[in-house]
Amino acid sequence: MPRERRLRGVNSTAVRHRITLDDEAEDIDITNVLERSKRRVFDIIREHAACHDGNEYEVLDSFWWALEDNEFETKWEAHGWPRRIQKKVEETQLYLEKETNVFKHKQLEDQLSLEDQLETINVEINRLQMLNDVDAVHEIANDVRKNWKTLKDLQEFGLLLNQRQTLFGMPMVPYDAIKDLIREFEPYRNLWVTASDWLKSKEIYVDNPLGNIDADSIDRVVNDYYKNIIKALRVFNEIPAMLKVAQSIKTQIEEFKPHIPLIKALKNPGLRQWHMDELSKTAGFQVSLNTALTFQKCLQMGITEHFDEVMEISDNAAKEYVIEEALEKIENEWKDTSLEVTEYKNTDTYIMKVADETLQMLDDHTIVVQQLSFSPFKGALENKIDEWEAKLRYNRLLLEEWMNCQKRWMWLEPIFTSEDITKQLPQQSKKFRTMDRSWRRVMKNASMNKNVLVICSDERLFETLKDCNKILDLVERGLSDYLEMKRGAFPRFYFLSDDELLEILSQAKNPLAVQPHLRKCFENIQKLEFLKLDVVKTKACPNPVDLEITKMFSAEGESVDLIPHMQPEGNVEQWLLRVEEVMRNTIRVMLGRALGEINKIDRSVWVLSWPGQVVIACCQAYWTAQVENAILGGSLSEYMNAMKEFLNKLRILVKGPLKRVERQVLSALIVIEVHARDVLTKLIDLRVTSCNEFDWISQLRYYWIESEMKV
């Protein structure tokens, strides 16, 4: 059954091909396809016979199997297909034989037609070869071009006929006569076409307006004509008629050649009317640079007698034209150059940005214009060069003034929008507001017209920016004095930059603003703890502070309760001074308390009960006292045993579970205690017996005297 289905779709390219032949190649292609189709049809017939009469249907019939309708129709339709295909192949073959005969007959007719045309063109070429009238050169050249085209067409037609002969298996005809005619006729064609083209070009160069002449190609074109004519002279050396024509054209070209430099000089794009006026004074006749000026008119005026003057003026004009082009290029580049003006944050105004490429271009153009100003050929362009030099220098100064003003305004604007700074610096704030109004006006104009040349040519803008910078100088000076005053009140502010200090001062009502800068002001103080309080306003204190500073934290996270707690009241430098005093007082009180308990509890417990700074200082003071007592009592060796026992306890503590801060404290303490042990060992070895001996007083010693830790 699968084979039967396959047969229903059987077809052949030859059968399905639409038999409408357009050329001989298609005829040959279909013939080849038909040969392949014959072989395929034979295979299909064998396959059909095997499928239809083979064992597959016999097995189905033996079981009385009833085929479905579509399978039954497919079976008998496939049964008839081989014969239908074979019939179509036979019909196509007959049609192709008929068409092939038609094409062969047409091929023979085309071959005869080609031979007839060759005889005709041969006669025409022989006629053209006899012509030698120079006055009729254009008519002869046109006939030559037509016959040359006919020869080329015949050559292509001959190649086409050769291809057909190959397709039909016909004898190959080389058509060498065409090649011979082309080779024989080409010198005549080159002579007459060159002569005609030369005369037309000469007419263009002499009688056309100079503005329409392509002076750049005139040398190349005339030299090409001359080379062709020289070649023609060699070819027709023994044919007097053609030699006369070639010699005539050669003479004309040679007479014209000396005029080429003059034409190119007069066509110089750098020539202006003032150059022509200069030439007129020298030559003694008026030469006007207009659209009607031709080289013929110049010849009639006797321009050739002033060849040197024309060439000199043209040469100078060319060099001036280079300067003019450079200036024009600079002007075109600046026409499209704009500032980048964008809105700035939430200030309701703008800032401008000058691209690095623009600044680089400004520098490059300034150098170019300066170089042009030294050129001896600047001539009438001197004023324009000076104008551009001044303009570029002015633009550079203005942009520098502008960028300087913008940079300072961007720094001061957030400072003087703070109410706290405004209250503390009223005069500077007033000056800044005056400057700010001018700045906003400038930037509004810049946002509406961003072209650099337009906006930077405004002299009032330059003066405005200079005034703004003068005001900013006064504002910055006052601000600097203000910051210096604050640093004098609280010297730790010297550790902060101007920006950091201004950030604190501009938020004077917010004590938490100092938090990010505490570590720079106080060594290893990471932050303070501010607790919110419930405060009731009274007449005595209409603006009470609702925060209280209760703790200080180190960078390692160690916290110490301040003694006593305090409120950040008054100016920031005032309450920071009180914070500093409270810090000192807190450590002093803790030192006294810790020393009071050092002998009351086990020291392995005591070292973890106090802040690290207190523990280390108290241990040093305790060691100093114990060493001096041992020196006086002569018991240094007994105290050595006590120290070793304490170090052993510290070692056991370090091995156990500890917080990160506790481990850091113990690590530092062990280093100091080991050093103290080594010092004690040295004292024992030196047998120190007095507290006044140099070996003892040369050591770092801590004393707790009148509630003060002395070092």
Secondary structure, DSSP 8 states (H G I E B T S, - for coil): -HHHHHHHT---HHHHS-----SHHHHHHHHHHHHHHHHHHHHHHHHHHHHHHSHHHHHHHHTT----HHHHHHHHHHHHHHHHHHHHHHHHHHHHHHHHHHHHHHHHHHHHHHHHHHHHHHHHHHHHTT---GGGHHHHHHHHHHHHHHHHHHHHHHHHHHHHHHHHT------HHHHHHHHHHHHHHHHHHHHHHHHHHHHHHHHSBGGG--TTTHHHHHHHHHHHHHHHHHHTTT-HHHHHHHHHHHHHHHHHGGGHHHHHHHT-TT--HHHHHHHHHHHSS----STT-BHHHHHHTTGGGGHHHHHHHHHHHHHHHHHHHHHHHHHHHHHT-B-EEEE-TTSSSEEEE--HHHHHHHHHHHHHHHHHHT-TT-GGGHHHHHHHHHHHHHHHHHHHHHHHHHHHHHHHHHHHTSHHHHHH-HHHHHHHHHHHHHHHHHHHHHHH--BHHHHHT-HHHHHHHHHHHHHHHHHHHHHHHHHHHHHHHSGGGGGS-HHHHHHHHTTTT-GGGGGGGHHHHSTTEEEEEEEE------SS-SS---EEEEEEEETTS-EEEEEEEE---SSHHHHHHHHHHHHHHHHHHHHHHHHHHTTTS-HHHHTTSS-HHHHHHHHHHHHHHHHHHHHHHT-HHHHHHHHHHHHHHHHHHHHS---HHHHHHHHHHHHHHHHHHHHHHHHHHHT---TTSHHHHTS---EEETTEEE-
